[in-house]
Amino acid sequence: MEGKAYCDIYCKRITFNVKFRYVYRHFHWYSSSNNKFKQ
């Protein structure tokens, strides 16, 4: 039971990190492309 709870937390944290990294990269690319258009 304790091991499964730990796995759930760990899996959720990994999923969150992956989503955050993907969104951050996408947002960073979007803002840098916007900067190119402005200049």
N, C-alpha and C positions, 0 to 999 in steps of 0.2 A: 504494500500500500504506500509506504513512504517512498519507495523507489519510483513508483509510477507518478506520484505527485511531483517528484523532482524532475522526472523526464518531461512531464507536461510543461513545467515552468521553463525548463531548458529549451524545449522545442519551440515554445511561444517566443522566447527571447531570440532564438535564431531566426524565426520567421520575421519578427519585428525588425531585426538588424538587416535582413536581406531586403525587406520592403523599404526601409529607411534609406539604405544605400542606393537602391534603384531609383527612388524618388529624388534623392539628393543629386545623383548623377544626372538624371533627366532635367531637373530644375537648373542645375549648374550649366548644362549644355544649352538650355533654353535662354538663360540670362546672358551667356557669352555670345550666342548668336544674335540676340537683341542688340548687344553692344556693337557688334560688327555693322548692323544695319544703321544704327544711329550715327556712327562715324563715317 
